[in-house]
């Protein structure tokens, strides 16, 4: 892990170099991480246009220990960049399989001095911080965005990329608190620089992704599933590997700017997305329309039926009342012309235990999102296994809180 005094002066660009993976540390799961790196490297090589030249830059990833961040760090390393990985507590490089090319630091975005110090010697910032697990996420995310925007403006950061959320085509006062907060943060960060980009994503497909895990767990747990009729809305999911590609392009000199929607090739309703998840697991489930079911009740039921954080689940459920699809004319198209992963292919990768790419589960993912090795090894029906996993999670949560 690098020390702060090894950092180059702000604005200094480093020449292109090959991203070589060093010899692995001896840990029980590092082979999985190495395979992930190899998969990301291969995907990156496929996405490069012949003759395209990149300049390596020093990139600060805020929220580096989260779902997207933990997969973005090796993606950026493969592209020849230097990475400063930051989170609210100092990241453990061994946990994520990071080597000496990654500088791991603590940066609480609600601490103005901490943000200013982190931004002071980088060329670009990727902002992946969201506080949905907290009831006060709106105020906290606003404060963090204001601090990052001010620091980026003061230190003249060349690129600022924010992973936002798709915004429904409705009046702003009809937006859920979650989407309204994303839009507010987006506007604050875009106001920091003309070179800032907000990439708006809907459901991100991949094992460990919060939105995907909630849908997958619900689609697996119950054999008969009542589905509120107000959930018959369109959604445009995107594979996490394509999210990484979009962020990589946004960091380039000629990458997208402003608010840009990113989505996969498939537009599907939420009930059909649930069906795709259950079929991807080889399960058959019966879904029945349920009219006049209040959102609060659905949010509570979903929170109790999944292992995801309570406030995160209830906030996301409130966002299902509107279509979440990309805007025509404002949608990211890969410059290399390479295909985007389809929904079926992405779900297949996310549920394949032998796959080690970005859509796969990582040992560094939070406990609630990771597979349970013992339960997965037992010859149990899928519903029984899902219920047992949920029960074990509840017991562990109670023991941890006491």
NUVEXPA-785109 format. One line per 8 residues: their letters; for each residue x, y, z of C-alpha. Coordinates in pm, 1 decimal, padded with zeros to 6 digits, always signed. Example, Ala and Ser with C-alpha at 12.3 -4.5 7.8 and 13.67 -1.06 7.14 Angstrom:
AS	+01230.0 -00450.0 +00780.0  +01367.0 -00106.0 +00714.0
//
This chain:
XXXXXXXX	+00000.0 +00000.0 +00000.0  +00144.7 +00340.5 -00096.7  +00202.2 +00625.4 +00142.8  +00066.3 +00973.0 +00090.7  +00408.9 +01132.2 +00043.9  +00466.5 +00917.1 -00266.4  +00181.0 +01094.1 -00444.4  +00271.7 +01302.3 -00752.6
XXXXXXXX	+00190.5 +01673.9 -00763.1  -00161.4 +01757.6 -00871.4  -00204.3 +01758.4 -01246.2  +00103.3 +01547.5 -01319.6  +00018.4 +01281.1 -01575.3  +00201.8 +00954.3 -01577.2  +00291.3 +00782.6 -01900.2  +00108.6 +00473.5 -02024.6
XXXXXXXX	+00235.1 +00149.4 -01879.2  +00132.8 -00211.5 -01870.1  -00086.3 -00321.4 -01579.8  +00095.2 -00632.2 -01459.6  -00061.5 -00837.6 -01182.4  +00198.4 -00914.7 -00914.3  +00244.1 -01252.4 -00752.2  -00062.1 -01329.9 -00541.8
XXXXXXXX	-00065.0 -01300.2 -00166.9  -00140.0 -01627.4 +00005.7  -00500.7 -01602.2 +00116.4  -00785.9 -01853.9 +00087.8  -00973.9 -01657.8 -00174.9  -00709.7 -01463.5 -00367.6  -00727.3 -01703.9 -00661.4  -01087.6 -01586.6 -00711.8
XXXXXXXX	-00971.6 -01223.7 -00708.1  -00693.4 -01303.0 -00955.4  -00945.5 -01462.3 -01189.6  -01164.0 -01152.6 -01157.1  -00869.6 -00936.4 -01255.4  -00797.4 -01157.2 -01554.2  -01162.7 -01140.5 -01665.5  -01166.6 -00761.8 -01630.6
XXXXXXXX	-00840.1 -00732.8 -01820.6  -00974.5 -00942.8 -02106.6  -01299.6 -00744.7 -02116.7  -01101.2 -00422.0 -02119.5  -00889.4 -00538.0 -02410.8  -01199.8 -00633.8 -02607.2  -01350.2 -00287.5 -02549.9  -01050.8 -00092.7 -02677.8
XXXXXXXX	-01065.2 +00052.5 -03024.4  -00764.6 -00010.1 -03248.6  -00535.2 +00291.1 -03238.8  -00692.1 +00438.0 -02924.3  -00432.5 +00593.2 -02691.6  -00490.3 +00668.2 -02327.2  -00306.8 +00885.7 -02080.4  -00269.1 +00731.0 -01737.9
XXXXXXXX	-00406.9 +00954.5 -01464.6  -00430.0 +00943.9 -01088.4  -00790.6 +00861.6 -00995.5  -00959.0 +00890.6 -00656.9  -01238.3 +00635.8 -00614.2  -01470.9 +00746.4 -00334.4  -01672.6 +00448.8 -00213.0  -01405.7 +00203.7 -00330.9
XXXXXXXX	-01513.7 -00072.9 -00093.3  -01871.4 -00082.8 -00221.9  -02013.6 -00315.0 -00484.8  -01915.0 -00115.0 -00793.7  -01602.9 +00035.6 -00636.0  -01445.4 -00297.6 -00546.6  -01478.3 -00403.3 -00911.4  -01380.7 -00065.9 -01055.2
XXXXXXXX	-01038.0 -00050.6 -00887.4  -00888.9 -00349.3 -01081.4  -01064.0 -00225.2 -01396.5  -00885.9 +00110.9 -01370.8  -00554.2 -00055.0 -01291.2  -00584.7 -00263.3 -01604.9  -00631.2 +00055.9 -01803.4  -00297.3 +00182.1 -01669.8
XXXXXXXX	-00426.5 +00435.0 -01416.6  -00302.4 +00498.7 -01065.1  -00577.8 +00450.1 -00810.4  -00644.2 +00603.4 -00469.6  -00909.8 +00385.0 -00306.7  -01106.8 +00568.1 -00037.4  -01386.9 +00480.5 +00200.5  -01518.5 +00603.4 +00534.9
XXXXXXXX	-01275.5 +00366.4 +00708.9  -00931.3 +00275.8 +00577.2  -00979.3 -00010.6 +00327.8  -00790.3 -00332.1 +00394.0  -00592.2 -00410.8 +00075.3  -00571.5 -00780.7 +00167.3  -00949.4 -00808.7 +00182.7  -00984.9 -00683.5 -00173.8
XXXXXXXX	-00670.0 -00838.3 -00318.3  -00521.5 -00496.8 -00399.4  -00147.3 -00471.2 -00451.8  +00106.7 -00193.8 -00395.9  -00024.8 +00010.3 -00689.8  -00334.7 +00100.5 -00489.7  -00314.7 +00371.4 -00226.4  -00584.2 +00297.4 +00032.5
XXXXXXXX	-00698.1 +00591.8 +00243.9  -00979.7 +00694.5 +00475.5  -01209.8 +00966.4 +00345.8  -01541.2 +01049.2 +00507.9  -01719.1 +01264.7 +00250.6  -01908.3 +01445.2 +00528.7  -01572.4 +01569.7 +00663.2  -01470.3 +01871.3 +00455.6
XXXXXXXX	-01102.4 +01857.3 +00554.8  -01081.6 +01486.1 +00476.8  -01229.1 +01538.6 +00130.9  -01001.9 +01833.2 +00052.7  -00692.6 +01632.1 +00143.9  -00800.5 +01334.2 -00065.9  -00881.7 +01542.4 -00374.4  -00574.9 +01765.6 -00354.4
XXXXXXXX	-00335.4 +01545.2 -00553.4  -00552.6 +01356.3 -00803.7  -00649.8 +01419.3 -01163.9  -00994.8 +01260.7 -01154.9  -01259.8 +01159.3 -00903.5  -01515.7 +00879.3 -00928.6  -01797.3 +00933.6 -00677.8  -01973.1 +00611.6 -00575.2
XXXXXXXX	-02092.8 +00709.1 -00227.5  -02457.1 +00644.0 -00135.9  -02606.0 +00632.5 +00214.1  -02931.4 +00444.5 +00152.4  -02866.5 +00220.4 +00451.4  -02929.8 +00524.6 +00674.4  -03260.5 +00697.6 +00736.8  -03092.7 +01040.0 +00696.1
XXXXXXXX	-02939.8 +00956.1 +00357.5  -03075.3 +01268.7 +00184.7  -02897.5 +01514.7 +00413.6  -02581.8 +01306.1 +00435.4  -02548.8 +01257.1 +00059.9  -02613.3 +01626.0 -00004.8  -02339.2 +01725.7 +00238.7  -02091.7 +01479.3 +00089.6
XXXXXXXX	-02163.1 +01598.9 -00263.3  -02116.0 +01962.4 -00162.8  -01776.9 +01886.9 -00007.6  -01656.3 +01688.4 -00309.6  -01781.7 +01948.8 -00557.3  -01608.4 +02228.8 -00367.0  -01281.1 +02037.6 -00346.0  -01293.6 +01937.6 -00713.7
XXXXXXXX	-01353.9 +02299.7 -00811.4  -01079.4 +02432.1 -00582.2  -00816.9 +02183.4 -00698.3  -00929.0 +02195.5 -01062.2  -00982.9 +01823.1 -01094.0  -00990.3 +01731.8 -01461.7  -01263.3 +01467.7 -01446.2  -01547.6 +01405.2 -01203.1
XXXXXXXX	-01772.2 +01102.2 -01261.0  -02078.2 +01019.2 -01050.6  -02275.9 +00695.2 -01070.0  -02630.7 +00826.3 -01045.7  -02968.8 +00664.1 -01099.7  -03213.4 +00664.9 -01389.6  -03469.3 +00942.6 -01346.2  -03832.7 +00869.1 -01444.3
XXXXXXXX	-04004.1 +01104.0 -01686.4  -04240.2 +01251.5 -01425.5  -04269.3 +01574.1 -01228.8  -03994.6 +01606.9 -00968.2  -04242.1 +01618.8 -00681.1  -04351.3 +01265.9 -00781.0  -04001.0 +01119.5 -00748.4  -03920.3 +00887.2 -00460.7
XXXXXXXX	-03688.0 +01018.9 -00190.1  -03414.8 +00790.8 -00323.2  -03430.3 +00916.4 -00682.9  -03479.2 +01278.5 -00574.0  -03163.1 +01252.8 -00364.4  -02965.6 +01101.6 -00653.4  -03081.2 +01385.8 -00877.9  -02985.3 +01646.8 -00618.1
XXXXXXXX	-02637.3 +01498.3 -00575.4  -02600.3 +01478.5 -00952.9  -02676.5 +01848.2 -00996.6  -02433.6 +01948.7 -00722.7  -02150.0 +01749.1 -00876.4  -02223.0 +01851.8 -01235.6  -02209.4 +02212.6 -01117.6  -01848.6 +02166.3 -01009.2
XXXXXXXX	-01708.7 +02137.5 -01361.9  -01806.2 +02139.9 -01726.6  -01612.1 +01814.3 -01755.6  -01819.5 +01629.2 -01495.1  -02038.6 +01334.8 -01591.6  -02333.3 +01169.8 -01417.9  -02395.5 +00816.6 -01539.7  -02755.7 +00723.2 -01463.4
XXXXXXXX	-02804.8 +00349.7 -01407.5  -03108.3 +00147.4 -01307.6  -03087.4 -00208.7 -01175.7  -02724.1 -00323.1 -01192.2  -02701.5 -00694.9 -01265.2  -02438.0 -00889.4 -01076.9  -02405.4 -01103.8 -00766.1  -02371.5 -00871.1 -00468.9
XXXXXXXX	-02548.0 -00576.7 -00633.8  -02805.6 -00449.2 -00385.3  -03091.6 -00404.1 -00633.1  -03021.3 -00736.9 -00803.3  -02986.3 -00926.9 -00475.1  -03317.9 -00793.4 -00343.9  -03499.9 -00902.6 -00660.2  -03319.4 -01236.1 -00675.6
XXXXXXXX	-03381.0 -01323.6 -00310.8  -03750.8 -01243.0 -00333.0  -03779.5 -01434.9 -00661.2  -03618.5 -01737.3 -00494.4  -03773.0 -01744.1 -00148.7  -04143.7 -01780.1 -00224.5  -04300.5 -02043.1 -00446.8  -04613.9 -01828.8 -00484.5
XXXXXXXX	-04537.2 -01459.3 -00511.1  -04798.0 -01181.7 -00494.2  -04685.5 -00891.8 -00712.4  -04845.4 -00546.2 -00672.7  -05001.3 -00428.0 -00997.0  -04821.6 -00093.9 -00964.2  -04493.9 -00283.3 -01020.8  -04584.5 -00347.5 -01384.9
XXXXXXXX	-04337.2 -00079.9 -01487.9  -04053.5 -00102.2 -01734.9  -03692.8 -00119.5 -01621.1  -03370.7 -00128.8 -01823.4  -03107.8 -00325.3 -01629.0  -02735.6 -00309.2 -01703.6  -02459.1 -00559.9 -01630.7  -02195.6 -00435.9 -01387.5
XXXXXXXX	-01918.4 -00503.2 -01640.9  -02085.6 -00251.5 -01873.2  -02110.5 -00002.4 -01586.8  -01732.7 -00032.4 -01549.5  -01688.9 +00029.5 -01922.1  -01905.1 +00340.8 -01906.8  -01711.5 +00483.0 -01611.9  -01384.4 +00410.6 -01790.0
XXXXXXXX	-01500.3 +00600.7 -02098.1  -01628.0 +00894.0 -01890.0  -01278.3 +00935.9 -01744.8  -01122.6 +00981.9 -02089.4  -01063.1 +01318.9 -02253.1  -01333.7 +01263.5 -02514.2  -01572.4 +01069.8 -02292.9  -01936.8 +01153.3 -02216.5
XXXXXXXX	-02020.3 +01467.1 -02019.7  -02328.7 +01587.2 -01835.9  -02615.1 +01352.8 -01744.0  -02599.5 +01033.7 -01951.1  -02823.8 +00728.4 -01913.4  -02661.9 +00385.1 -01917.2  -02863.3 +00069.5 -01967.1  -02846.3 -00274.2 -02122.1
XXXXXXXX	-03018.6 -00385.4 -02442.5  -03329.1 -00525.7 -02268.7  -03634.2 -00334.6 -02142.7  -03850.8 -00549.7 -01918.7  -04116.2 -00517.1 -01647.1  -04028.9 -00586.8 -01284.5  -04239.3 -00907.5 -01269.5  -04061.0 -01035.9 -01578.9
XXXXXXXX	-03727.3 -00942.3 -01424.1  -03821.0 -01150.7 -01119.8  -03912.4 -01437.0 -01352.8  -03576.9 -01406.2 -01529.4  -03396.9 -01426.3 -01193.3  -03587.6 -01735.9 -01079.3  -03538.5 -01905.4 -01414.4  -03169.5 -01819.1 -01402.2
XXXXXXXX	-03158.2 -02016.8 -01077.6  -03345.6 -02305.3 -01241.1  -03662.7 -02242.0 -01040.1  -04029.3 -02223.9 -01133.7  -04236.8 -01967.4 -00943.9  -04600.4 -01858.2 -00962.2  -04662.4 -01482.3 -00955.0  -05010.7 -01348.0 -00889.0
XXXXXXXX	-05119.9 -00985.8 -00941.0  -05206.2 -00808.9 -00615.1  -05401.0 -00483.0 -00658.6  -05430.9 -00209.1 -00397.3  -05122.9 -00307.2 -00197.9  -04964.5 -00000.9 -00032.1  -04599.5 +00072.6 -00101.3  -04513.2 +00084.4 +00268.5
XXXXXXXX	-04642.6 -00269.2 +00319.7  -04449.4 -00401.2 +00020.3  -04134.1 -00227.7 +00142.4  -04171.3 -00376.5 +00489.4  -04237.7 -00724.1 +00351.6  -03941.8 -00706.9 +00113.1  -03711.7 -00583.5 +00391.0  -03815.9 -00874.6 +00613.9
XXXXXXXX	-03783.4 -01128.8 +00331.1  -03430.7 -01034.7 +00223.9  -03092.2 -01000.7 +00389.7  -03030.7 -00649.4 +00252.8  -03019.0 -00349.3 +00492.3  -03369.2 -00243.9 +00598.6  -03360.1 +00124.2 +00496.0  -03198.2 +00037.4 +00164.0
XXXXXXXX	-03480.2 -00202.4 +00073.8  -03764.2 +00029.0 +00172.2  -03606.3 +00322.3 -00015.0  -03559.9 +00120.1 -00332.2  -03915.5 -00018.8 -00322.4  -04051.8 +00336.0 -00325.7  -03881.1 +00387.9 -00663.3  -04073.9 +00112.0 -00843.5
XXXXXXXX	-04383.1 +00318.9 -00925.2  -04241.3 +00460.9 -01249.1  -04064.8 +00337.0 -01561.3  -03686.9 +00335.5 -01515.9  -03557.9 +00338.1 -01872.2  -03298.1 +00531.6 -02068.7  -03390.1 +00851.4 -02250.0  -03369.4 +00840.5 -02630.9
XXXXXXXX	-03084.8 +01062.5 -02745.6  -02925.4 +01072.9 -02400.4  -02809.1 +00713.0 -02372.5  -02451.1 +00591.9 -02360.8  -02336.8 +00390.3 -02661.4  -01994.7 +00221.2 -02631.3  -01759.0 +00398.3 -02865.0  -01593.9 +00072.8 -02972.0
XXXXXXXX	-01923.7 -00062.3 -03098.3  -01890.4 -00362.1 -02868.8  -02210.4 -00529.9 -02755.5  -02370.5 -00476.3 -02417.5  -02445.9 -00784.8 -02211.6  -02807.7 -00892.4 -02239.7  -03016.3 -00959.5 -01929.8  -03013.5 -01336.9 -01968.8
XXXXXXXX	-02638.1 -01348.9 -02020.0  -02570.7 -01121.6 -01722.6  -02795.1 -01326.1 -01490.5  -02631.2 -01646.9 -01610.9  -02288.1 -01507.9 -01521.1  -02411.8 -01379.8 -01184.7  -02547.4 -01723.1 -01090.8  -02258.8 -01931.9 -01227.7
XXXXXXXX	-02038.5 -02043.0 -00933.7  -01748.1 -02116.4 -01170.9  -01742.5 -01766.9 -01321.3  -01495.7 -01517.2 -01175.2  -01568.5 -01196.1 -01367.2  -01728.3 -00870.2 -01247.3  -02078.7 -01021.6 -01229.4  -01958.3 -01292.7 -00989.9
XXXXXXXX	-01977.1 -01276.0 -00612.4  -01656.7 -01158.7 -00443.0  -01531.4 -01254.7 -00096.7  -01507.3 -00881.1 -00027.9  -01882.2 -00831.3 -00083.2  -02085.6 -00771.2 +00235.8  -02187.9 -01077.9 +00435.1  -02557.1 -01035.4 +00356.7
XXXXXXXX	-02489.6 -01057.9 -00019.0  -02243.3 -01347.5 -00028.9  -02336.8 -01713.1 -00084.6  -02337.3 -01940.5 +00219.4  -02094.5 -02223.6 +00146.8  -02242.2 -02470.2 +00395.0  -02602.6 -02417.0 +00289.7  -02512.0 -02423.7 -00078.7
XXXXXXXX	-02342.5 -02760.4 -00028.8  -02644.7 -02921.2 +00138.1  -02902.3 -03101.9 -00081.7  -03188.4 -02871.8 +00017.5  -03479.8 -02736.2 -00187.5  -03413.3 -02382.5 -00307.3  -03691.5 -02234.3 -00091.7  -03562.5 -02412.8 +00220.2
XXXXXXXX	-03207.7 -02298.4 +00149.2  -03321.2 -01937.3 +00099.2  -03527.6 -01944.1 +00420.4  -03238.4 -02095.0 +00617.6  -03001.1 -01833.0 +00482.1  -03240.2 -01556.9 +00584.6  -03284.1 -01707.5 +00932.8  -02908.2 -01737.4 +00984.4
XXXXXXXX	-02864.6 -01376.0 +00876.1  -03127.7 -01258.5 +01126.5  -02962.4 -01455.5 +01408.2  -02618.8 -01319.2 +01319.9  -02757.8 -00964.8 +01310.3  -02913.6 -01001.9 +01655.6  -02592.4 -01147.0 +01801.4  -02385.7 -00867.8 +01646.3
XX	-02613.0 -00594.4 +01783.6  -02616.1 -00735.9 +02137.8
//
